[in-house]
Amino acid sequence: MEKKSDERSEILRRLGPYLSLGTMFAAAILLGIGAGYWLDGRFGTSPWLTLTGLILGLALGVYNFIVVVVQNRPR
């Protein structure tokens, strides 16, 4: 029984870094869009800064995804 518990713990330890990837990806995109939208309202440049924020958020999300996957790959 203890062996099963140890195996489960090991699986969860290995999966841990990947469990938050979706949330981090979505947060990066939403933060970029939100900042761009706010800047558009402030400077009257709609929709250009919102689109720029979207692109930067996507880039940041992909970059973060790659960093997590590369750092936690099996060796």
MIDOSE-1310 file (N, C-alpha, C; in nm, 2 decimals, decimal comma, always signed):
residues 75
mekk	+0,08/-0,12/+0,00/+0,00/+0,00/+0,00/+0,09/+0,13/+0,00; +0,20/+0,12/+0,08/+0,28/+0,24/+0,09/+0,35/+0,26/-0,05; +0,38/+0,16/-0,12/+0,44/+0,17/-0,25/+0,35/+0,25/-0,35; +0,22/+0,22/-0,34/+0,13/+0,29/-0,43/+0,12/+0,44/-0,39
sder	+0,13/+0,47/-0,27/+0,13/+0,61/-0,22/+0,25/+0,68/-0,27; +0,37/+0,61/-0,26/+0,49/+0,67/-0,31/+0,49/+0,70/-0,46; +0,43/+0,60/-0,53/+0,42/+0,62/-0,68/+0,33/+0,74/-0,71; +0,22/+0,75/-0,64/+0,13/+0,86/-0,66/+0,20/+1,00/-0,63
seil	+0,27/+1,00/-0,52/+0,34/+1,12/-0,48/+0,44/+1,16/-0,59; +0,51/+1,06/-0,64/+0,61/+1,09/-0,74/+0,55/+1,14/-0,87; +0,43/+1,08/-0,91/+0,36/+1,13/-1,03/+0,32/+1,28/-1,01; +0,26/+1,31/-0,89/+0,21/+1,44/-0,87/+0,33/+1,54/-0,86
rrlg	+0,44/+1,50/-0,81/+0,56/+1,58/-0,80/+0,61/+1,62/-0,94; +0,60/+1,52/-1,03/+0,65/+1,54/-1,17/+0,55/+1,63/-1,25; +0,42/+1,61/-1,22/+0,32/+1,68/-1,29/+0,30/+1,83/-1,24; +0,34/+1,86/-1,12/+0,32/+1,99/-1,06/+0,35/+2,11/-1,14
pyls	+0,47/+2,12/-1,20/+0,50/+2,24/-1,28/+0,40/+2,25/-1,40; +0,35/+2,15/-1,45/+0,26/+2,16/-1,57/+0,12/+2,19/-1,54; +0,08/+2,17/-1,42/-0,06/+2,19/-1,38/-0,11/+2,34/-1,39; -0,02/+2,43/-1,38/-0,06/+2,57/-1,39/-0,03/+2,64/-1,52
lgtm	+0,01/+2,56/-1,62/+0,05/+2,62/-1,75/-0,07/+2,69/-1,82; -0,18/+2,63/-1,81/-0,30/+2,69/-1,88/-0,34/+2,82/-1,82; -0,34/+2,82/-1,68/-0,37/+2,95/-1,61/-0,27/+3,06/-1,64; -0,14/+3,02/-1,64/-0,04/+3,12/-1,67/-0,05/+3,17/-1,81
faaa	-0,08/+3,09/-1,91/-0,09/+3,12/-2,05/-0,21/+3,22/-2,06; -0,33/+3,19/-2,00/-0,44/+3,27/-2,01/-0,42/+3,41/-1,94; -0,35/+3,40/-1,83/-0,33/+3,53/-1,75/-0,24/+3,62/-1,83; -0,14/+3,57/-1,90/-0,05/+3,65/-1,98/-0,12/+3,72/-2,09
illg	-0,21/+3,64/-2,16/-0,29/+3,70/-2,27/-0,39/+3,81/-2,22; -0,46/+3,77/-2,11/-0,55/+3,87/-2,05/-0,49/+4,00/-2,00; -0,37/+3,98/-1,94/-0,30/+4,10/-1,89/-0,25/+4,19/-2,01; -0,21/+4,12/-2,12/-0,17/+4,20/-2,23/-0,28/+4,27/-2,30
igag	-0,39/+4,21/-2,31/-0,51/+4,27/-2,37/-0,56/+4,38/-2,28; -0,57/+4,36/-2,15/-0,62/+4,46/-2,05/-0,53/+4,58/-2,06; -0,40/+4,56/-2,06/-0,31/+4,68/-2,06/-0,32/+4,75/-2,19; -0,33/+4,68/-2,30/-0,35/+4,75/-2,43/-0,48/+4,82/-2,44
ywld	-0,59/+4,76/-2,39/-0,72/+4,83/-2,39/-0,72/+4,96/-2,30; -0,65/+4,95/-2,19/-0,64/+5,07/-2,10/-0,56/+5,18/-2,17; -0,45/+5,14/-2,23/-0,37/+5,24/-2,30/-0,44/+5,30/-2,42; -0,52/+5,21/-2,49/-0,60/+5,26/-2,60/-0,70/+5,37/-2,55
grfg	-0,76/+5,35/-2,44/-0,86/+5,44/-2,39/-0,79/+5,57/-2,35; -0,67/+5,56/-2,30/-0,59/+5,67/-2,25/-0,54/+5,76/-2,36; -0,49/+5,69/-2,47/-0,43/+5,77/-2,58/-0,52/+5,78/-2,71; -0,63/+5,71/-2,71/-0,72/+5,72/-2,82/-0,67/+5,65/-2,95
tspw	-0,60/+5,54/-2,93/-0,54/+5,47/-3,04/-0,61/+5,34/-3,08; -0,73/+5,32/-3,04/-0,80/+5,20/-3,05/-0,80/+5,15/-3,20; -0,78/+5,03/-3,23/-0,75/+4,91/-3,15/-0,61/+4,87/-3,14; -0,52/+4,96/-3,18/-0,38/+4,92/-3,21/-0,30/+4,87/-3,08
ltlt	-0,32/+4,94/-2,97/-0,25/+4,90/-2,85/-0,31/+4,77/-2,79; -0,44/+4,75/-2,81/-0,50/+4,63/-2,77/-0,45/+4,51/-2,85; -0,44/+4,53/-2,98/-0,38/+4,42/-3,06/-0,23/+4,40/-3,02; -0,16/+4,50/-3,00/-0,02/+4,49/-2,96/-0,01/+4,41/-2,83
glil	-0,10/+4,45/-2,73/-0,10/+4,38/-2,60/-0,14/+4,23/-2,62; -0,23/+4,20/-2,71/-0,26/+4,06/-2,74/-0,14/+3,98/-2,79; -0,07/+4,04/-2,89/+0,05/+3,98/-2,94/+0,16/+3,96/-2,84; +0,18/+4,06/-2,76/+0,28/+4,05/-2,65/+0,24/+3,95/-2,55
glal	+0,11/+3,94/-2,51/+0,06/+3,84/-2,42/+0,08/+3,70/-2,47; +0,05/+3,68/-2,60/+0,07/+3,55/-2,66/+0,21/+3,51/-2,66; +0,30/+3,61/-2,69/+0,44/+3,58/-2,70/+0,49/+3,54/-2,56; +0,45/+3,62/-2,46/+0,49/+3,59/-2,32/+0,44/+3,45/-2,27
gvyn	+0,31/+3,42/-2,31/+0,26/+3,29/-2,27/+0,33/+3,18/-2,34; +0,37/+3,19/-2,46/+0,44/+3,08/-2,53/+0,58/+3,07/-2,47; +0,65/+3,18/-2,44/+0,78/+3,18/-2,38/+0,78/+3,11/-2,25; +0,68/+3,15/-2,16/+0,66/+3,09/-2,03/+0,64/+2,94/-2,05
fivv	+0,56/+2,90/-2,14/+0,53/+2,75/-2,16/+0,66/+2,68/-2,20; +0,74/+2,74/-2,29/+0,86/+2,67/-2,33/+0,96/+2,66/-2,21; +0,97/+2,77/-2,13/+1,06/+2,77/-2,02/+1,02/+2,66/-1,92; +0,90/+2,64/-1,89/+0,85/+2,54/-1,80/+0,88/+2,40/-1,85
vvqn	+0,85/+2,38/-1,98/+0,87/+2,25/-2,04/+1,01/+2,21/-2,05; +1,10/+2,31/-2,08/+1,24/+2,28/-2,10/+1,31/+2,25/-1,96; +1,27/+2,33/-1,86/+1,33/+2,31/-1,73/+1,28/+2,18/-1,66; +1,17/+2,13/-1,70/+1,12/+2,01/-1,63/+1,12/+1,89/-1,72
rpr	+1,19/+1,89/-1,83/+1,19/+1,77/-1,91/+1,27/+1,66/-1,84; +1,24/+1,54/-1,87/+1,31/+1,42/-1,81/+1,45/+1,42/-1,87; +1,54/+1,38/-1,78/+1,68/+1,38/-1,82/+1,73/+1,24/-1,83
